[in-house]
Amino acid sequence: MLSPVTCAKIRAFRDARGWAVYHHPKDLAISISLEAAELLELFQWSGPDAECLEKRERMLEELADIATYAVLLADRLGASLDEAVLEKLEKTEAKYPAESMAAEKGLDRYEVLKAKARAEEAEALAAKMSNEDAPDPLAPLKNAMPALVEYARFLKSHPAGAWTSASNDRIYFVQYAPETVRIWAVLDELAKVFTKPVLDGAYPTTLPSYPDAADLAPLEPLSLLSLLIGILREERRRDGAFLSAADAGIFSRIVAALEAKC
């Protein structure tokens, strides 16, 4: 990992230029993705050459950019990159024990273990949700409602974000307001509780593209939540999707329908 001295120099470089105000998690994540794409581009059209060692210096430059943005993202999240890597490594070691990953078994064994881990997670979730003594299954959603309602109020007088461009005016993206990024974190936490199979099963498929209050009123809370998380998923596939839904009032109408039921 990068040394504390190197990480401190990266933060100092950012602070000396006043760039921290622009370093929202989404923008830093975009930067990591773009730099990773530039690293990948070095291997384009290399044919059977999987090493491209003549480009080693350029690889290291792109790798340095990726590591720099990773440090800045961890700093913005208030996290230790070392701790995050070690925690993830501990989980991965448990999921793929060395004794089960002998070289001769190759990727086949990896895929078996991966499928097994996912099946165990699904079974654990099913057991949790079917437990008759479990608390109100909608409790996490109800607990999140104040944040969702407050954000809907925010949208009445503020935009969710605005289109902007990189310094070379070649890459355009939406710079979202901090309030928007925070509500994404709320939705991400709900998506961990109400997982994709649950939400996909509740997702309404007959709604118009721009549903009004009457369209949303008959829907159950999980269906409404699936719409909110669906907007966020679409944003991660297509930059600006969340902004469009917020500007059209769709997000706020869904929250209002949820508030009436929760």
C-alpha positions as CSV (number, residue, x, y, z in Angstrom):
1,M,0.0,0.0,0.0
2,L,1.0,3.6,-0.3
3,S,2.9,5.0,2.7
4,P,1.4,7.6,5.0
5,V,3.9,10.1,3.7
6,T,2.8,9.6,0.1
7,C,-0.9,9.8,1.1
8,A,-0.2,13.0,2.9
9,K,1.5,14.5,-0.1
10,I,-1.5,13.6,-2.3
11,R,-3.9,15.3,0.1
12,A,-1.6,18.3,0.4
13,F,-1.4,18.6,-3.4
14,R,-5.2,18.6,-3.6
15,D,-5.6,21.1,-0.7
16,A,-3.0,23.6,-2.1
17,R,-5.1,23.9,-5.2
18,G,-8.5,24.1,-3.5
19,W,-9.8,21.0,-5.3
20,A,-11.3,19.3,-2.3
21,V,-14.7,21.1,-2.9
22,Y,-15.0,19.3,-6.3
23,H,-14.1,15.8,-5.0
24,H,-17.5,14.3,-4.5
25,P,-17.4,10.4,-4.2
26,K,-19.2,10.0,-7.6
27,D,-16.7,12.3,-9.4
28,L,-13.7,10.5,-7.8
29,A,-15.2,7.2,-8.8
30,I,-15.7,8.4,-12.3
31,S,-12.0,9.5,-12.4
32,I,-10.9,6.1,-11.2
33,S,-12.9,4.5,-14.0
34,L,-11.5,6.9,-16.6
35,E,-7.9,6.4,-15.5
36,A,-8.4,2.6,-15.5
37,A,-9.7,2.9,-19.1
38,E,-6.6,4.7,-20.1
39,L,-4.5,1.9,-18.5
40,L,-6.5,-0.6,-20.5
41,E,-6.1,1.4,-23.7
42,L,-2.3,0.6,-23.5
43,F,-3.2,-3.0,-24.3
44,Q,-5.5,-2.2,-27.2
45,W,-4.6,-4.0,-30.5
46,S,-1.7,-5.8,-28.7
47,G,-2.8,-9.1,-30.2
48,P,-1.3,-12.1,-28.4
49,D,1.1,-9.8,-26.4
50,A,-0.5,-9.8,-22.9
51,E,2.5,-8.0,-21.3
52,C,3.3,-5.0,-23.5
53,L,6.4,-4.4,-21.5
54,E,7.6,-1.6,-23.8
55,K,4.8,0.5,-22.3
56,R,5.7,-0.2,-18.7
57,E,6.5,3.4,-17.9
58,R,3.1,4.6,-19.2
59,M,1.4,1.8,-17.3
60,L,2.9,3.0,-14.1
61,E,1.8,6.5,-14.8
62,E,-1.8,5.4,-15.3
63,L,-1.5,3.1,-12.2
64,A,-0.3,6.1,-10.2
65,D,-3.3,8.1,-11.3
66,I,-5.7,5.3,-10.2
67,A,-4.0,5.0,-6.9
68,T,-4.1,8.8,-6.3
69,Y,-7.8,8.9,-6.9
70,A,-8.3,5.9,-4.7
71,V,-6.5,7.6,-1.9
72,L,-8.6,10.8,-2.4
73,L,-11.9,8.8,-2.5
74,A,-11.0,7.0,0.7
75,D,-10.2,10.3,2.3
76,R,-13.5,11.8,1.2
77,L,-15.3,8.7,2.7
78,G,-13.4,9.1,6.0
79,A,-11.9,5.7,5.6
80,S,-8.5,4.1,5.8
81,L,-7.6,2.5,2.5
82,D,-5.3,0.1,4.3
83,E,-8.1,-1.0,6.6
84,A,-10.6,-1.3,3.8
85,V,-8.2,-3.5,1.7
86,L,-7.3,-5.7,4.7
87,E,-11.0,-6.2,5.7
88,K,-11.8,-7.1,2.1
89,L,-8.8,-9.5,1.9
90,E,-10.0,-11.2,5.1
91,K,-13.4,-11.8,3.5
92,T,-11.9,-13.0,0.3
93,E,-9.5,-15.4,2.1
94,A,-12.5,-16.9,3.8
95,K,-14.5,-17.2,0.6
96,Y,-11.6,-18.7,-1.4
97,P,-9.3,-20.6,1.0
98,A,-5.8,-21.3,-0.4
99,E,-6.1,-25.1,0.2
100,S,-9.2,-25.1,-2.1
101,M,-7.5,-23.1,-4.9
102,A,-4.7,-25.4,-6.0
103,A,-3.1,-24.3,-9.3
104,E,-4.3,-27.4,-11.1
105,K,-7.9,-26.6,-10.3
106,G,-7.7,-23.2,-12.0
107,L,-10.6,-20.9,-12.5
108,D,-13.2,-23.8,-12.4
109,R,-12.7,-24.1,-8.7
110,Y,-13.0,-20.3,-8.3
111,E,-16.3,-20.3,-10.1
112,V,-17.6,-23.2,-7.9
113,L,-16.7,-21.3,-4.7
114,K,-18.1,-18.1,-6.0
115,A,-21.5,-19.7,-6.8
116,K,-21.5,-21.5,-3.4
117,A,-20.9,-18.2,-1.5
118,R,-23.7,-16.5,-3.4
119,A,-26.1,-19.4,-2.7
120,E,-25.3,-19.2,1.0
121,E,-25.9,-15.5,1.1
122,A,-29.3,-16.0,-0.6
123,E,-30.2,-18.7,1.9
124,A,-29.3,-16.6,4.8
125,L,-31.4,-13.7,3.5
126,A,-34.4,-16.0,2.9
127,A,-34.1,-17.4,6.4
128,K,-33.9,-13.9,7.9
129,M,-37.0,-12.7,6.0
130,S,-39.0,-15.8,6.8
131,N,-38.3,-15.6,10.5
132,E,-41.7,-15.1,12.1
133,D,-40.1,-13.5,15.2
134,A,-38.3,-10.9,13.1
135,P,-39.1,-7.2,13.5
136,D,-41.2,-5.3,11.0
137,P,-39.6,-6.1,7.6
138,L,-40.2,-2.6,6.5
139,A,-38.5,-1.1,9.5
140,P,-35.3,-0.1,7.6
141,L,-37.4,1.7,5.0
142,K,-39.4,3.5,7.7
143,N,-36.2,4.5,9.4
144,A,-35.0,6.0,6.1
145,M,-38.1,8.0,5.4
146,P,-37.1,11.2,7.2
147,A,-34.0,11.4,5.0
148,L,-36.0,10.7,1.9
149,V,-38.6,13.3,2.8
150,E,-36.0,15.9,3.7
151,Y,-34.3,15.3,0.3
152,A,-37.6,15.7,-1.5
153,R,-38.0,19.1,0.2
154,F,-34.5,20.0,-0.9
155,L,-35.5,19.3,-4.5
156,K,-38.3,21.8,-4.3
157,S,-35.8,24.7,-4.3
158,H,-32.5,23.2,-5.5
159,P,-31.4,21.1,-8.4
160,A,-30.1,17.6,-7.8
161,G,-27.0,18.5,-9.8
162,A,-25.8,20.1,-13.0
163,W,-24.0,19.1,-16.1
164,T,-20.4,20.1,-16.3
165,S,-17.2,19.2,-18.2
166,A,-13.6,18.3,-17.5
167,S,-11.0,21.0,-18.1
168,N,-10.5,19.9,-21.7
169,D,-14.2,20.1,-22.5
170,R,-14.2,16.7,-23.9
171,I,-15.8,14.7,-21.1
172,Y,-19.2,15.9,-19.8
173,F,-20.8,14.6,-16.6
174,V,-23.2,15.6,-14.0
175,Q,-21.8,17.1,-10.8
176,Y,-24.3,16.2,-8.2
177,A,-25.1,18.2,-5.1
178,P,-23.7,16.7,-1.8
179,E,-27.4,16.2,-0.7
180,T,-27.9,14.0,-3.7
181,V,-24.8,12.0,-3.0
182,R,-25.9,11.5,0.6
183,I,-29.4,10.2,-0.5
184,W,-27.7,7.7,-2.8
185,A,-25.9,6.4,0.3
186,V,-29.3,6.0,2.0
187,L,-30.6,4.1,-1.0
188,D,-27.5,1.9,-1.2
189,E,-28.0,0.9,2.4
190,L,-31.7,0.0,1.7
191,A,-30.5,-2.0,-1.3
192,K,-28.4,-4.1,1.0
193,V,-31.4,-5.0,3.1
194,F,-33.9,-5.4,0.3
195,T,-31.7,-7.2,-2.2
196,K,-32.0,-7.2,-5.9
197,P,-34.1,-10.4,-6.2
198,V,-36.6,-8.9,-3.7
199,L,-36.7,-5.5,-5.4
200,D,-36.9,-7.0,-8.9
201,G,-39.9,-9.0,-7.9
202,A,-41.6,-6.0,-6.5
203,Y,-40.8,-3.7,-9.5
204,P,-44.0,-2.5,-11.3
205,T,-43.7,-3.1,-15.0
206,T,-46.9,-1.3,-16.2
207,L,-46.2,2.2,-15.1
208,P,-45.9,5.1,-17.6
209,S,-42.5,6.6,-18.1
210,Y,-43.5,9.7,-16.1
211,P,-45.9,8.4,-13.4
212,D,-48.1,10.8,-11.6
213,A,-49.5,10.6,-8.0
214,A,-52.5,8.6,-9.2
215,D,-50.3,6.0,-10.9
216,L,-48.1,5.6,-7.7
217,A,-50.9,5.6,-5.1
218,P,-51.9,1.9,-5.5
219,L,-48.3,0.6,-5.2
220,E,-47.0,-1.2,-2.1
221,P,-44.0,0.3,-0.3
222,L,-41.5,-2.3,-1.7
223,S,-42.7,-1.5,-5.2
224,L,-42.1,2.2,-4.6
225,L,-38.7,1.6,-3.1
226,S,-37.8,-0.5,-6.1
227,L,-38.6,2.5,-8.3
228,L,-36.3,4.8,-6.3
229,I,-33.4,2.3,-6.4
230,G,-34.1,1.7,-10.0
231,I,-33.5,5.4,-10.7
232,L,-30.2,5.1,-8.9
233,R,-29.2,2.0,-10.9
234,E,-30.1,3.7,-14.1
235,E,-27.8,6.6,-13.1
236,R,-24.9,4.3,-12.7
237,R,-25.6,2.9,-16.2
238,R,-26.2,6.3,-17.8
239,D,-24.9,9.6,-16.3
240,G,-27.7,12.1,-15.8
241,A,-30.6,9.7,-15.4
242,F,-31.0,10.6,-11.7
243,L,-31.0,14.3,-12.6
244,S,-33.7,13.8,-15.2
245,A,-35.9,11.9,-12.8
246,A,-35.4,14.6,-10.1
247,D,-36.1,17.5,-12.5
248,A,-39.2,15.8,-13.8
249,G,-40.5,15.4,-10.2
250,I,-40.6,11.6,-10.4
251,F,-38.3,11.1,-7.4
252,S,-40.4,13.5,-5.2
253,R,-43.7,11.9,-6.2
254,I,-42.5,8.4,-5.3
255,V,-41.3,9.7,-1.9
256,A,-44.7,11.3,-1.3
257,A,-46.4,8.0,-2.1
258,L,-44.0,6.2,0.2
259,E,-44.6,8.7,3.0
260,A,-48.4,8.1,2.8
261,K,-47.8,4.4,3.3
262,C,-45.0,4.4,5.9
